[in-house]
């Protein structure tokens, strides 16, 4: 999703530079506070961690899921910085 704020002449959207992480996933057990190792770009390792954690601790069934994403702000059309960045 990209947003353009016309008055500011800047566009905001996901970070797309080469090598940029799209998201970092993690989870926190709400019973004991143990946190899953963070995973770049895929929630699957964190989901597997939560299932294994509950398997080893059957009363631990509630998790706080966390996703960190990155944005970039770029000059929109009409912004004088756009020509400088080109």
TASULRA-V274096 format. One record per run of one state. SS is the DSSP state (@ for helix, = for strand, . for the rest). FROM is the first residue (numbers start at 1). TO is the last residue. If there is no record, write none. Layout:
# TASULRA-V274096
ss->SS from->FROM to->TO
ss->SS from->FROM to->TO
This chain:
# TASULRA-V274096
ss->. from->1 to->2
ss->= from->3 to->5
ss->. from->6 to->9
ss->= from->10 to->14
ss->. from->15 to->22
ss->= from->23 to->29
ss->. from->30 to->34
ss->= from->35 to->35
ss->. from->36 to->38
ss->= from->39 to->40
ss->. from->41 to->43
ss->@ from->44 to->56
ss->. from->57 to->62
ss->= from->63 to->69
ss->. from->70 to->70
ss->= from->71 to->75
ss->. from->76 to->79
ss->@ from->80 to->85
ss->. from->86 to->86
